[in-house]
């Protein structure tokens, strides 16, 4: 469906402007009978109460979603394309054992081109059903599977940032995913040349973009990291992203963090991505951190790591659902955000088993309410909405393009009809609401986010164009 000038009518929620998570509440916009006006070029021309619709737009066709809601499209900043069929995999244990027992064998199956095409279609369908209009995706080791992923995303009209999973060393179960050091760099360079901003030629406007994605520091060597640093120096100016994992599992002695420190002989895990991957955290190459760099998890960061993430503008993809599944612990919300680190949400499919970003936000609320002592907090619904939309756009350095309904941005949005999911309709219609209007508004948004399920998402739009699932 091509974009058109149109009015979408319904209860609009978004976090306007450019706040932090701490000030999202002050920027929450609720329009119970709202109007979102889109242009033929897929941009937002106006947003406000339907009763105040300017005369210039009065003659436009109206998509009437009264009784329903209009939200910005969800932004998922960390999920794994090759793990589409690996959610709820039993028999793995914690992170490193789960990779060997469940994930590496599953990802090796994408070596079959037909399988790669099948999983790319299903991955794209899952994203559309969940209303994930933009995603940062850990890709496959196999170029033909990555080609299929980009092609399906382009055909559907979704936003995608992805990069092949880079592994140059690993355990026996990961053997099919490994390449040599030089081959790894050549494959990354080829993917960038083939797919980065291929749709518009400009990373500021492109739907399709590429990231440099080593699985984690244990999957590469100092030689690989040095090569990736040199490569990234050459493509950073083209808007290429960097994405990997950080401080996920802290099992004493045998977990991920201690293993990284032991292998590299560094002071902190983050040093390995910051060019300081030689023994004693000596400089060995260029830093991979920056405003288009996103690191997943950051559950067990040291203060100096959080300060460095904030200093470089590197964002965190917070994955509370998968952190529970793998027993990784809970990213300390107040401590992380107090350093000024931008925290977006990640489903982490397939250690996470929730495709729907609002379901991950549901887990986010619960785990942080349960943090011990003064660390625990009740995250307000505006902050939850911000984390699943605008914070993700900020992490992707695309905040000027999408993430909320500020006039001039691309029209990325969802239509939600509660009657399509009766439990959602019930809590919205019959739940207790405060007499105070501001509190009642927050209660409605909270119920919408936590009770939302996929059947209630009836329209997914990117740049004003309705996105349809591939057959």
C-alpha positions in Angstrom: 0.0 0.0 0.0 1.5 3.3 -1.0 1.5 6.2 1.4 -1.3 8.8 1.1 -2.5 12.0 2.8 -4.8 10.7 5.4 -6.2 11.3 8.9 -5.9 8.5 11.5 -8.4 8.9 14.3 -8.1 7.2 17.7 -6.6 7.6 21.2 -3.1 8.7 20.6 -0.2 8.1 23.0 3.4 9.2 22.4 6.3 10.8 24.2 6.9 14.1 22.4 10.1 16.0 22.0 13.5 14.7 23.0 13.4 13.9 26.8 15.4 11.5 28.8 13.8 8.5 30.5 13.6 10.5 33.7 11.6 13.3 32.0 9.5 11.1 29.7 6.5 11.5 32.0 6.5 15.3 31.5 6.4 14.8 27.8 3.7 12.2 27.6 1.0 13.2 25.2 -2.5 11.6 25.5 -5.2 12.5 23.0 -8.3 10.5 23.7 -9.9 11.6 20.4 -6.8 12.3 18.5 -5.9 12.8 14.9 -2.6 11.9 13.2 -2.3 13.4 9.7 0.1 11.8 7.3 1.4 13.0 3.9 1.9 11.3 0.5 5.6 11.1 1.3 4.9 9.2 4.6 5.6 12.1 7.0 3.6 13.4 9.9 1.9 16.7 8.9 -0.1 17.3 12.1 -1.1 15.7 15.4 -3.7 16.9 17.9 -7.3 16.6 19.0 -9.6 15.7 16.2 -11.8 18.6 17.2 -8.9 20.9 16.4 -8.1 19.4 13.0 -7.0 22.3 10.8 -9.3 23.2 7.8 -6.4 22.3 5.4 -6.8 18.6 6.4 -10.6 18.5 6.8 -11.2 17.0 3.4 -8.8 14.1 3.8 -10.0 10.5 4.1 -10.2 9.3 7.7 -9.2 5.9 9.1 -11.5 5.8 12.1 -9.9 3.9 14.9 -12.1 5.3 17.7 -12.3 2.9 20.6 -8.7 1.9 19.7 -5.3 3.4 20.0 -2.5 4.8 17.9 1.1 4.3 19.2 4.5 4.9 17.6 5.9 1.7 16.1 7.9 -0.4 18.5 11.7 -0.4 18.3 13.6 -3.6 19.2 17.3 -3.0 19.7 18.4 -6.6 20.1 17.2 -9.8 18.6 18.7 -12.7 16.8 17.5 -13.6 13.3 19.1 -17.1 13.3 17.3 -17.9 16.6 13.7 -17.4 15.2 12.9 -21.1 15.9 15.0 -21.3 19.1 12.8 -19.5 21.7 12.1 -21.6 24.8 14.9 -24.1 23.9 15.3 -26.5 26.8 18.6 -28.2 27.8 20.9 -25.3 27.7 21.4 -23.8 31.1 23.2 -20.5 31.5 24.7 -18.4 28.7 27.8 -20.3 27.6 26.3 -23.8 27.9 23.1 -22.6 26.2 25.1 -21.3 23.2 26.9 -24.7 22.8 23.8 -26.9 23.4 21.0 -24.9 21.8 22.1 -22.0 19.7 25.1 -22.9 17.7 23.5 -26.1 16.3 20.4 -24.1 15.4 22.3 -21.3 13.7 24.3 -23.8 11.7 21.1 -24.8 9.9 21.0 -21.5 8.1 23.9 -22.9 6.0 21.2 -24.4 3.8 20.0 -21.6 1.5 16.4 -22.9 1.4 16.3 -23.0 5.1 17.7 -19.5 5.2 15.0 -18.2 3.0 12.3 -19.9 5.0 13.5 -18.5 8.3 13.9 -15.0 6.8 10.2 -15.0 5.8 9.1 -16.3 9.2 11.3 -13.7 11.0 9.8 -10.9 9.0 6.3 -12.2 9.7 6.9 -12.3 13.4 8.2 -8.8 13.4 5.1 -7.5 11.6 2.7 -9.3 13.9 4.4 -7.8 16.9 4.4 -4.3 15.5 8.2 -4.0 15.5 8.7 -1.3 12.8 12.4 -0.9 13.5 14.9 -3.5 14.7 18.6 -4.0 15.3 19.2 -7.6 14.4 22.1 -9.9 15.1 22.5 -11.7 11.8 23.5 -15.0 10.4 27.0 -16.1 9.8 26.0 -17.1 6.2 25.8 -14.4 3.6 23.0 -16.0 1.6 20.8 -16.0 4.8 21.6 -12.3 5.4 20.7 -11.5 1.8 17.4 -13.3 2.4 16.8 -11.3 5.6 17.5 -7.9 3.9 15.4 -8.8 0.8 12.4 -9.8 2.9 12.6 -6.7 5.1 12.9 -4.5 2.0 10.0 -6.3 0.3 7.8 -5.8 3.5 9.0 -2.1 4.0 10.3 -2.6 7.5 13.3 -0.8 9.0 16.3 -3.1 9.6 19.8 -2.7 10.9 21.7 -6.0 10.8 25.1 -7.6 10.3 26.4 -11.1 10.0 27.5 -12.7 13.2 31.3 -12.6 13.3 33.1 -15.6 14.9 36.7 -16.4 14.2 37.3 -18.7 17.3 34.9 -20.9 19.3 34.0 -24.2 20.7 33.4 -27.4 18.7 29.6 -26.8 18.4 30.3 -23.4 16.8 32.6 -24.8 14.1 30.2 -24.3 11.2 29.9 -20.6 12.1 33.6 -19.8 12.1 35.7 -18.1 9.5 39.3 -17.1 9.2 40.3 -13.6 10.3 40.7 -12.1 6.8 37.6 -13.8 5.5 35.6 -12.3 8.4 36.6 -8.8 7.5 36.0 -9.4 3.8 32.5 -10.7 4.4 31.6 -7.7 6.6 32.9 -5.3 4.0 31.0 -7.1 1.3 27.7 -6.9 3.3 28.2 -3.2 3.9 28.8 -2.5 0.2 25.8 -4.7 -0.8 23.2 -3.6 1.7 24.0 -0.4 3.7 21.5 2.3 2.8 20.9 0.5 -0.5 17.3 1.7 -0.6 18.0 5.5 -0.5 21.8 5.8 -0.6 21.7 8.0 2.5 22.0 6.5 6.0 19.9 9.4 7.4 16.9 8.2 5.5 17.5 4.6 4.7 15.3 1.7 5.9 18.1 -0.8 5.4 21.4 -0.4 7.2 24.3 -2.6 8.2 26.1 -3.2 11.5 29.5 -4.7 12.4 28.5 -7.5 14.7 31.0 -9.8 16.5 29.0 -12.2 18.6 31.0 -11.2 21.7 34.6 -10.9 22.7 35.0 -14.6 23.3 34.1 -15.3 19.6 36.9 -13.3 18.2 40.6 -12.6 18.9 42.8 -9.5 19.4 43.7 -9.8 15.7 40.0 -9.8 14.8 39.2 -6.8 17.0 42.1 -4.9 15.6 40.9 -5.6 12.1 37.3 -4.6 12.9 38.6 -1.4 14.5 40.4 -0.5 11.3 37.4 -1.5 9.2 35.0 0.5 11.4 37.3 3.6 11.1 36.7 3.5 7.4 32.9 3.0 7.5 31.8 4.9 10.6 31.4 8.1 8.6 28.9 6.2 6.3 26.6 5.6 9.3 27.5 1.9 9.8 26.6 0.6 13.2 28.4 -1.5 15.8 26.6 -4.1 17.9 27.5 -6.9 20.3 27.0 -8.2 23.8 28.4 -6.9 27.1 28.5 -8.2 30.7 25.7 -10.6 30.4 26.7 -13.5 32.6 28.7 -13.1 35.8 28.9 -16.7 37.1 32.1 -16.7 39.2 35.1 -18.3 37.5 33.3 -20.0 34.6 30.9 -17.3 33.3 31.2 -15.0 30.4 32.7 -12.0 32.2 35.5 -13.8 34.0 36.2 -15.7 30.8 36.6 -12.5 28.8 38.9 -11.0 31.5 41.0 -14.2 31.6 41.4 -14.6 27.9 42.2 -11.0 27.2 43.9 -10.1 30.5 41.9 -6.8 30.6 40.6 -4.8 33.5 37.0 -4.6 32.2 34.9 -6.3 29.5 34.2 -3.0 27.8 37.9 -2.5 27.2 37.8 -5.1 24.5 35.4 -3.0 22.5 37.2 0.2 23.3 40.4 -0.7 21.5 42.1 -1.7 24.8 42.1 -5.5 24.2 45.8 -6.2 24.9 47.0 -7.5 28.3 46.7 -4.9 31.0 44.0 -3.1 28.9 46.8 -1.7 26.7 45.7 -0.1 23.5 45.6 -2.5 20.6 43.4 -0.8 18.1 40.6 1.7 17.5 37.5 2.0 19.7 34.2 0.5 18.4 32.1 2.7 20.7 30.1 5.7 19.7 26.6 7.1 19.0 25.8 4.3 16.5 27.1 1.6 18.9 24.6 -0.5 20.9 25.7 -3.2 23.4 23.2 -5.7 24.7 22.6 -6.6 28.3 25.1 -4.6 30.4 23.8 -6.5 33.5 27.0 -6.4 35.5 28.8 -3.2 34.5 31.4 -1.5 36.6 31.1 2.2 37.3 33.9 3.0 34.9 32.2 1.1 32.1 28.9 2.9 32.6 30.8 6.2 32.6 32.5 5.3 29.4 29.3 4.2 27.7 27.8 7.6 28.6 30.9 9.5 27.5 30.9 7.9 24.0 27.2 8.0 23.5 27.0 4.2 23.3 23.5 2.8 24.1 22.4 -0.3 26.0 19.9 -2.7 24.7 18.2 -3.9 27.9 16.8 -7.5 27.6 14.9 -8.3 30.9 13.1 -11.3 29.4 16.1 -13.2 28.3 18.1 -12.2 31.4 15.5 -14.2 33.4 15.5 -17.1 31.0 19.3 -17.5 31.2 19.6 -16.6 34.9 21.8 -13.6 34.1 20.5 -11.3 36.7 18.9 -7.9 36.4 20.5 -4.8 34.8 20.4 -2.2 37.6 18.0 0.4 36.2 18.6 3.4 38.4 22.4 2.9 38.5 22.7 2.5 34.7 20.4 5.5 33.8 22.0 7.7 36.5 25.2 7.7 34.5 23.3 9.1 31.6 23.4 5.9 29.5 20.6 5.7 27.0 18.7 2.4 27.7 16.5 1.0 25.0 14.6 -2.3 25.0 15.6 -5.6 23.4 13.6 -8.8 23.1 16.7 -10.9 22.6 14.9 -13.5 20.6 15.7 -16.4 21.1 16.9 -16.4 24.7 14.0 -14.1 25.1 10.7 -15.7 24.1 8.5 -12.5 23.6 8.4 -11.0 20.2 6.1 -8.2 21.3 8.1 -5.3 22.7 5.3 -4.4 25.1 5.5 -7.9 26.6 9.3 -7.3 27.2 8.4 -3.9 28.8 6.0 -5.9 31.0 9.0 -7.9 32.2 11.0 -4.8 32.5 8.5 -3.3 35.0 8.4 -6.4 37.1 12.1 -7.1 37.4 12.9 -3.5 38.4 10.1 -3.3 40.9 11.8 -6.4 42.5 15.3 -5.0 42.7 16.4 -5.1 46.3 16.3 -2.1 48.6 16.7 1.4 47.3 17.5 0.0 43.8 13.8 -1.0 43.3 11.4 1.3 41.5 8.1 1.3 39.8 8.8 2.5 36.3 6.1 4.9 35.2 4.2 4.0 32.0 5.5 7.0 30.0 9.1 5.8 30.7 8.1 2.3 29.6 6.6 3.7 26.3 9.7 5.9 25.9 12.0 2.8 26.3 10.2 0.8 23.7 10.0 3.6 21.1 11.9 6.9 21.3 14.9 5.5 23.3 15.3 2.8 20.6 15.3 5.5 17.8 17.9 7.4 19.8 20.0 4.3 20.2 19.9 3.9 16.4 20.8 7.6 15.9 17.5 8.0 14.1 15.6 10.1 16.6 15.0 12.8 14.0 13.2 10.3 11.8 10.9 8.2 14.0 10.2 7.2 17.6 7.3 9.6 18.3 4.7 11.7 16.5 6.6 15.0 16.3 5.6 16.9 13.1 8.0 16.2 10.2 9.0 12.8 11.3 8.3 9.6 9.4 4.9 8.2 10.1 5.8 4.9 11.8 2.8 3.8 13.9 0.5 1.1 15.1 -3.3 0.8 15.1 -4.5 -1.1 18.1 -8.1 -2.4 18.4 -8.6 -3.8 22.0 -11.7 -5.7 21.0 -9.5 -8.0 19.0 -8.1 -9.3 22.3 -10.9 -9.6 24.9 -8.7 -9.5 28.0 -7.2 -6.2 26.9 -10.6 -4.7 26.1 -11.8 -5.8 29.5 -9.1 -4.2 31.6 -9.3 -1.0 29.5 -13.1 -0.8 29.8 -13.6 -2.1 33.4 -10.4 -1.4 35.2 -10.3 1.0 38.1 -9.3 4.6 37.2 -8.4 7.4 39.5 -10.5 10.6 39.7 -7.3 12.5 39.0 -7.1 12.9 35.2 -3.3 12.6 35.0 -3.3 9.4 37.0 -6.2 8.0 35.1 -4.3 8.6 31.8 -1.2 6.8 33.2 -3.4 3.9 34.4 -4.8 3.6 30.9 -1.4 3.6 29.2 -0.1 1.1 31.7 -3.0 -1.3 31.1 -2.6 -0.9 27.4 1.1 -1.7 27.4 1.0 -4.6 29.9 -2.1 -6.3 28.6 -1.5 -5.8 24.9 -1.2 -9.0 22.7 -0.6 -9.4 19.1 -4.1 -10.0 17.8 -5.0 -6.4 18.9 -2.4 -4.9 16.6 -4.4 -4.4 13.4 -2.3 -2.0 11.4 1.5 -1.6 11.1 2.8 1.4 9.2 6.3 2.6 8.2 6.6 5.9 6.5 2.8 6.0 6.2 2.8 2.8 4.2 1.0 -0.2 5.6 3.3 -3.2 6.1 2.0 -6.6 5.1 3.5 -9.9 6.1 5.1 -12.0 3.3 3.3 -15.0 2.1 
